[in-house]
Amino acid sequence: FLPERMKLDLASQQATVAPDDTLNIAVKGAYLYGAPAAGNQLLGVAVFERQKNPLAQKLPGFEFGDANEESRRERVELEQNVLDENGNLELAVDLSPAQGKRSPYTVRTTLSLLESGGRPVVRNFERVIWPVPVLVGVRPLFTGDYAREGSVAQFEVIRANADGKLHAGKGLPVRLFRENRDYYWR
């Protein structure tokens, strides 16, 4: 094991982003002895994955978005970049894989800054993609994944924005589906 000889700092002014935005990440690389990582290569990948509850701290137990998008996960290779003479780069991550989705998505960007010998320093950076200004969240009032047989299945329904601020709503249409998953094949 060899200790890292470089540091890689990632930052963004954007707390949440919309699918039609671009995620801008300020990248700063430097050697631990103080010199900037001028001209070093930066490789990266972005992974898009549904986030059931991006507001878990403020609104625990509520799920947002379309449950049918659960298994959709997409991985995108980012273009290879080179840091400038000060060891800086403004990286723009295209969020088009999240366009057309009805659920909040997390974009997890994994960036690797290569030393001159090719050894990487790897850091992750995440942001939530909020598809519309206000989403409906549902929280079941029963324990476990299923309501007891013959009981009333109760839910709490809210409307919230990306900051967790609640919004009023009138006449929200509701469809409840019952799925029977006991299948017997012959």
C-alpha positions in Angstrom: 0.0 0.0 0.0 1.3 3.4 -1.0 -0.3 6.5 0.5 -1.8 9.1 -1.8 0.5 11.9 -3.0 -2.2 14.1 -4.3 -5.4 15.7 -3.1 -8.6 16.1 -5.2 -11.2 18.6 -4.0 -14.7 18.7 -5.6 -17.3 21.4 -5.1 -20.5 22.7 -6.7 -22.8 25.7 -6.1 -25.8 23.6 -7.1 -27.6 21.9 -4.2 -30.1 20.2 -6.5 -30.4 20.2 -10.3 -33.1 19.7 -12.9 -32.8 17.1 -15.7 -32.4 19.9 -18.3 -29.5 21.5 -16.4 -25.9 20.7 -16.4 -24.1 19.8 -13.2 -21.1 22.0 -12.8 -18.3 20.6 -10.6 -15.3 22.7 -9.6 -12.3 20.4 -9.6 -9.0 21.3 -7.8 -6.0 19.0 -7.8 -2.7 19.4 -6.0 0.2 17.4 -4.8 0.4 17.1 -1.0 3.7 19.0 -1.0 1.9 22.1 -2.4 2.4 22.1 -6.2 -0.7 22.2 -8.3 -1.6 19.1 -10.4 -1.0 21.0 -13.6 -1.6 19.0 -16.7 -2.7 15.9 -14.9 -5.4 13.8 -16.5 -8.9 13.5 -15.0 -11.1 10.5 -15.8 -14.7 10.0 -14.7 -17.9 8.2 -14.8 -21.5 9.3 -13.9 -24.1 6.8 -12.5 -27.8 7.7 -12.6 -30.0 5.9 -10.1 -33.5 6.4 -8.7 -33.7 8.0 -5.3 -36.9 7.0 -3.5 -36.5 9.6 -0.7 -34.0 12.4 -1.3 -35.6 14.2 1.7 -35.0 11.4 4.2 -33.6 13.9 6.8 -36.6 16.2 6.6 -39.4 13.9 5.6 -38.6 10.3 6.8 -40.5 7.4 5.3 -42.0 9.3 2.3 -41.3 7.9 -1.2 -41.4 10.1 -4.3 -41.6 9.3 -7.9 -42.6 6.3 -10.0 -41.9 2.9 -8.5 -41.7 1.5 -12.1 -38.4 3.4 -12.5 -36.8 1.4 -9.6 -34.6 -0.8 -11.7 -33.4 1.8 -14.2 -29.8 2.6 -13.6 -27.5 4.2 -16.2 -23.8 4.6 -16.3 -22.1 7.2 -18.6 -18.4 7.6 -19.2 -17.2 11.2 -19.0 -14.8 12.8 -21.4 -11.1 12.7 -20.5 -10.0 16.1 -19.2 -6.7 17.8 -18.3 -6.3 20.2 -15.3 -5.0 23.7 -16.2 -1.7 25.2 -15.0 -3.2 26.0 -11.5 -4.6 22.4 -11.1 -8.2 23.6 -11.7 -11.0 22.5 -14.0 -14.7 23.4 -14.4 -16.3 20.0 -15.2 -19.8 20.0 -16.8 -21.7 16.8 -16.4 -24.6 16.2 -18.9 -27.8 15.1 -17.1 -29.7 14.0 -20.2 -30.0 10.4 -19.0 -32.4 11.7 -16.3 -34.6 13.6 -18.8 -38.2 12.2 -19.1 -38.0 10.5 -15.7 -40.8 11.1 -13.1 -38.7 10.3 -10.1 -35.8 12.0 -8.3 -32.5 10.6 -9.4 -29.0 10.7 -7.8 -26.1 11.4 -10.1 -23.0 9.9 -8.5 -19.9 11.2 -10.3 -16.7 9.2 -9.6 -13.6 11.1 -10.7 -10.0 9.8 -10.9 -7.1 12.2 -11.0 -4.0 10.5 -12.4 -0.5 11.0 -11.0 2.3 11.3 -13.6 3.0 7.6 -13.1 -0.7 6.7 -13.7 -1.8 6.0 -10.1 -5.3 7.5 -9.5 -6.7 9.5 -6.6 -10.4 8.7 -6.6 -13.3 10.8 -5.2 -17.1 10.7 -5.5 -19.5 13.6 -5.8 -23.3 13.3 -5.6 -26.3 15.5 -6.3 -30.0 14.9 -6.5 -31.8 15.5 -9.8 -35.3 16.8 -9.0 -37.6 16.3 -12.1 -40.3 18.9 -11.4 -40.6 21.8 -8.9 -43.0 19.9 -6.6 -43.5 16.2 -6.2 -46.0 14.0 -4.4 -44.7 11.8 -1.6 -46.5 8.8 0.0 -45.8 7.2 3.3 -47.6 4.0 4.4 -49.0 4.0 7.9 -48.6 0.3 8.4 -45.4 -1.5 9.4 -43.5 -3.7 7.1 -43.9 -3.9 3.3 -47.6 -5.0 3.4 -50.8 -4.1 5.3 -52.3 -6.9 7.3 -54.8 -8.9 5.4 -58.4 -7.6 5.9 -57.2 -4.3 7.4 -57.4 -0.8 6.0 -54.3 0.3 4.3 -53.7 3.9 5.3 -51.2 6.4 3.7 -50.0 9.9 4.3 -49.7 12.0 1.1 -47.7 15.3 0.8 -46.5 17.6 -1.9 -43.0 18.9 -1.4 -40.2 20.8 -3.3 -36.5 19.9 -3.4 -35.9 21.8 -0.2 -38.5 19.8 1.7 -41.0 22.7 1.9 -44.6 21.5 1.8 -47.0 22.8 -0.8 -50.8 22.7 -0.7 -52.7 20.6 -3.2 -56.3 20.2 -4.3 -58.0 17.2 -5.8 -55.0 15.0 -6.3 -56.0 12.0 -8.4 -55.1 8.7 -6.6 -54.9 5.2 -8.1 -54.3 2.2 -5.8 -53.2 -1.0 -7.3 -53.4 -4.4 -5.6 -50.8 -6.9 -6.8 -51.3 -10.6 -6.1 -47.8 -12.1 -6.4 -48.8 -15.7 -5.7 -48.3 -17.3 -9.1 -48.3 -21.0 -9.8 -47.0 -22.2 -13.1 -47.9 -25.6 -14.6 
